[in-house]
Amino acid sequence: MKAIRIHKFGGPEVMQLEEVPTPIPAADEILLKVYASSVNPADYIIRQGGNELLRPLLKLPMGLGLDAAGIVEATGSDVTHLKKGDKVYGVPNFPGDGAYGEYLAAKATQFAPMPANMTFNEAAAIASCALIAWNGIVDLGNVQPGQRVLIHGAAGGVGSLAVQFARAKGAYVIGTASAHNISFLKTLGADEVIDYNTQDFAQILKDIDLIFNASPVRDESVRFRSAEIIKEGGIFVCSQLDVPLSEALLNAFKARHATGTLVGGGSISYTSSLNGTTALVEAGKVKAIISKVYPLTDVADAHRECETKHVRGKLVIEIRKEI
């Protein structure tokens, strides 16, 4: 089978399309015939050699890609909830061989049936982002109808899903984004959008119940200004796992009897996140946002575009054409 592998860390040029053996699933795994993957900021961070959090886990040669959608080709002996022929979406094993390839073997618990009204490209565009956004908005954020929710980086892959999840749960949703994305976010259900280039959200907002920082930009001032506007007893969740919340920041939240945490706190449930996402997609309350589709041979160009940090939604890597 054909798959992307890297033998050294570096720029997009280190990704090589190679012929590699088709994996054999373990007892608790599925063999997935991959139709689509997508590009996340974590992909290029891993390709470059990782950050302090990821670096100890990375061993060369390795594959890339954290999203996958396709058809189950085979199942391990212990797998009962999926069968050959099922259309599924989810995330590959990490660390592992990634999802930029024609087949992958991964734990079956990391996959769920695809929404019936989605294509493979659409499902691959939301899999890993859905886990993060659901964890931040639903699991940790415990969003409730009528609450005021602020989402930083609202136009990105995670942020655009977070907007839709919060809206679907009945919240009043405010997003930060560039002027280019204001109309786009309102079509997703955002009640207000603040242009981060010309407006200071901390001067405009107050008493926010839930703040979810999904921005790819590491800016400590955004965190501290968020603490200034959070409601007494509110919740702040951040997706930037490589930058722990400082003691000073946690004290700023504590002074308002608020909670500050990173995604993954209490762990992420693949089953509840993906099944919850599927229910909202099938109900017409959530959709995938695809900026552009690249063939596997052009994955380097997709990474270059992702590194601009100005992608609306997701960039999809199409492994196979859907029949």
N, C-alpha and C positions, 0 to 999 in steps of 0.2 A: 504494500500500500504506500501511497505518497503522504508525507507529513513534513511539517516544518520542524527543524531541529536547530539548536544553536550549540556550537562547540567552544565559543568564547563569548564573553560579555562585551557589549558595545552598542553601536548605532544600529539602525534598521538593516544595514547591509550584512550583519552577522547571521541573519535568518536564512537558512538554506532549505530548499525543497528537496527532500531525499526519499529514496526507496527504503522502507524499513519493514520489519516483520509485522504482520497483523497480530495484535495482542490476543492472549487467551484469558478469558475472564476467570477469576477465582470463584470460590463457592458463593460468596456474597456479592458478586459483581454481575454487571451486564456487559455484553459486547454491543456497542452502539455503532450503527452505520450512520456516520455524521453527515448531515445535510448543510448545516450552517453553524458558525461560531460568531463571535464579535470581539471588538477591541475595547479593553478597559485601560484606564491609566495604570493599573497594577501591571498590565502586560509589558508596557515599555519600561517600567521601573524594574521588573524582574529581568528583562532583556539587558538592561544596563548594569546588572549586578546586584540589584536589590537595595533596600535601605537597612537600617540597623535591625528592624524587626524580621525582615525576610532573608537577609544575607546568610544566616547560619543554616537555612533550609535548602539552599540552592546548590545543586550538584550537576556538573556538566558531564556529558551532553544532556540537554533537556529540551522538552517541548514547551510551547506557550499556548495561551488561550484558556479563559476561565468560564466560558459559556458554551453550551452545546445543545443542539436540537437535532433529532433524527429518529430512526426506526430501530427498535431492538432487534438485533441479529441473532443473539443467543443469550441464555441466562445461566448463571451458576446454579449449582444444586440446591442452595439454600434460599434462592429468590422465589418468592411466592406472589408478590403484588404486581409484578410485571411479567409479560410473556413476549415471545417472538412475534414481531409484527406490530407491536404497540408503538404509537408515535409519542415520544417523550421529550422533555426538556429538563435541564439541570446543569450541574457543574461537574467537571472531571475531578479525579483525585489530585490533591496538592500536598506536597510536591509530586510531580509525575510527568507524564508525557504531553499534557495539555490537550487542547481541542482543535488545534490547527492541523487536522489530518483526516484521512478518509474513514478511519475507525478509531475507537477508543474503548478501553475497558475501565470501568469505574464502579464504585460501590452503588448498588441499586438504590440504597436509601437516599442518595443524592439526586435522584431523578423522580419525576412525577409525570402523569399523562398530560400532554399538551392541551391547551384550550382548543376546543373543537372549531372555533372560529378564527384560528391563527394559522399563518404559514410557518414553515420552518425558519425562514429568515426573521420573522417577527418574534417567534418564541426564543430564538437565540439572542435577540436584542434585549431581552428582559431577564433572563434566568438569574445571573449572579446579582444584578442590580436589584431585582425583586427581593432577594434574601436580605440585602442590606437595608433597603427602604422599608420593608415590612418590619424588620427588627427595630429600626429607629422610630417609626411612626406608630406601629401597633404594639409590638412586644414590650419595648422599653418606654416608648412615649405614651402608651395607654391612651391614645387620642379618644376624645369623647365628642359627641355632637355639640355644636355651639362653641367649642373652644377656639381660641385664636392661635393659629399655628404659623410660625415663620420658618421658611426653608431657604437656607443659603445655597447658592449654586443650583437654583431651581430648574435650569434648562438642561442640565447634564443628564447622563444616563440614570443615575440614582435619584437626582433631584426631581426629574420630570415624573418618575414613578411615585415619589413621595408626595408630590402635589396631588396626583390622582388618588392615591390611597387616602390621604387626609380629607380630600373633598368627598370621596365615596363614603367616608365614615361620618360625614356631616359637619366637619369643621369649617371655620372661616380661614381661608388659606392666603397667606402673604408670601411672595417669593422675591428673592433678590436675583437680578440678572442684568445683562447689558440691555441697552435700549432696543437693540435688534430683536430681542426675544420677548419683549413685553406683550405684543399681540398674541404671539405663539402660546405663552403661558396662560393667558386669559382663555384661550380656546380649550386648554386642558382643565379649566375650572378654577384657576387662581382668582381670588376676589380683588387682590391688589398686587402690583408688581413694582418694586423699587429699583431704580437704575443705580447700581452700585458705583458707577463712574461719576455721577453727578449729584447723588443724594446720599446722606448719611442716615442709615436706618435707625440708628440710636437717637437721632434728633426727631424722628417722625413717629416712632412706635413706643408703646408702653404696655405693661400688663399682658405680656404674651405667655400663654399657658405652656406651649411646647415650642422649643427651638431645635431644629434639626440642621446641623451644618454638614451639607453634602458637597461642599465646594472642593475642587481639586487643589485649590490654592491654600497653602499653609500660611495663615495670617493670625498671629496671636491676638492682635488688636480686635479682630472680629469676635473672638471668644470673649474677651473682657467687655466689649461693648454689648454683647448679648447678655452678659450678666447684669448689666445696668437696666435692661428693659424687661427682664423676665418677671413674671408675676410671683407673688409670694406663694411658695409651695410648687412652683413650676418645674419643668423638666427640660434639661439641655442634653441633647445627644449629638455626638460628633462621629463622623465616619473616618476620620484621619487616624487610623490605628497606629501609625508610625510616630505620632506626636502625642505622648501622654498628657493628660490634663495636669497642669502644675498645681502645687499646693496653694499658691496664691489665688489661682482661678477657682479651685474648689472652695476656698474660704470665701471668695466673692459670692458664689452661689449659696453657700451655707448661711451667709449673712441675710439672705432673703428666704431662708428655709427652703431653698430649691435644690434640686438634684442635678449633678453633672456627671455624665458617663460617656463611654465610648461604645460604639456598636459591638455586638457580640457579648455584652454583659449578660450572664445567664445563659450563654450559648445561643446559637442560631438553629432553629428547627427547619430543616429542609422541607419536611412534609407539610407542616402548617403554613409556612411561608409560600411555597409553590401552590399548594391547594387553595390557599386563600386568594392568591393572585389569580389563579385560574377561574375561581368563582366570580371575581370582579370583572375579568376580561369577558367571560361568557355572558355576564349581565349587561355588557356594554358600558361599564363604568371606567374601564382602564384599557388603554391601547399602547402598543409599542410605537416608539418614535425612532424612525430610521433616517439618518442623515444621508447615508450613501452605502451602496453595496459594492464590495470589491471581490474579485475572484481570488482564490488562494495564491495564485502566482503573483498577485500585486499586494501581498500583505505588508511589505515594507512601506509602500505608499500610504496604506491605511494607518500604520504606526506614526508616520510623519505627520499626518493630519491630526491624529489623536493628541500628539505632543503639543499642538498649538493651544490646547486647553480651551478651545472655543467651539467644540462640537455640540450641536443640538441633538440631544438623544444619543443614539449609538451609531457606530460604523460596523456594518455586518461583513463577515467573511463568508462568502458562499462557497461551500465545498462541492456541492452537487446541485444541479438544477432540479427543482421540484417538478415531478411529473403530473 
